[in-house]
Amino acid sequence: MSELGKYAPLTYFQLMEVSLRELLVEKGVVSDAEVDAVAADMKSRGFERGAKVVARAWSDPAYKRRLLADGSAACEELGLDIPALRLVVVENTPAVHNVIVCTLCSCYPRMLLGLPPDWYKSRNYRSRVVREPRAVLAEFGTRLPDQVAIRVHDSTADMRYMVLPLRPAGTEDWSEERLAGIVTRDSMIGVALAKAT
Amino acid sequence: MAAEALAARFKPGDRVRVMKAYPLGHIRTPYYIRGCSGVIERICGAFPNPEELAQMRSGLPAQPLYRVRFAQAEVWPDYRGGRDDTVDVEIFQHWLDKAAE
């Protein structure tokens, strides 16, 4: 809690987490060091893995086909461990824009994108993006013409989703590494577009 | 995928309707989509039934899980957006019935 920088009463869920963690440590099920190590690993994980997958798909059409057919298997090719058959990659095209949400809780492709941003878990985003996706996208600065179909993907069960953004024009001769540098977290959630910067 | 799994009753392209039921418990079928009809986009495989798992039971036999595509204009009567806008939702087989073509 020290990173909050000020004293505040614990919320119901924070209290539940502390109680459960202390009980598990007391009973010898896990140690404090193990809990810290897992938390540090989760916090250190960013969206670089996802960006790497996107850059490869942009650069290699055969890889892109495999990625869209079986996301988990295609990630494994790059040495990324994703549970079998669980990752669905959805492709943005000039005619279709995809966006991801979990209306029931906050399911998120953590193995590729790290921890979800707070807004992704907010009730506001979760309830509105499924009902008025164009308005929500506009709040992220993403305005799409009506001719572009918007496909919302609600991760309600065992699948996890990642958007393969549209490759920006003017990046035709870019290396895979340079391409990975312009892939943002938000473009892989689908609330933003990848831009050549 | 669980070894003990029910056979898939639907295939991609089939028109289905989500049951309009409100049982208590841990349900992964969102309220907003109950009663709506859509088209099977793909079969995701079979997974232990989360409603049973939440009760500390095995969830077996595993339930086929589908991605069902719904037209936004049908889900929200006052929807504002393109006519081709859709929402894809993962629905377990026991929540689906065959819908009229």
Interface residues (C-beta under 8 A of the other chain):
Chain A: A84 L85 V88 T103 L104 V130 R131 E132 P133 R134 A135 D146 Q147 V148 A149 I150 R151 V152 H153 D154 S155 T156 A157 D158 M159
Chain B: M1 R28 T29 P30 Y32 I33 C44 G45 F47 P50 L65 R67 R69 Q72 W76 Y79 R80 G81 G82 D84 D85 T86 V87 D88 V89 E90 I91 F92
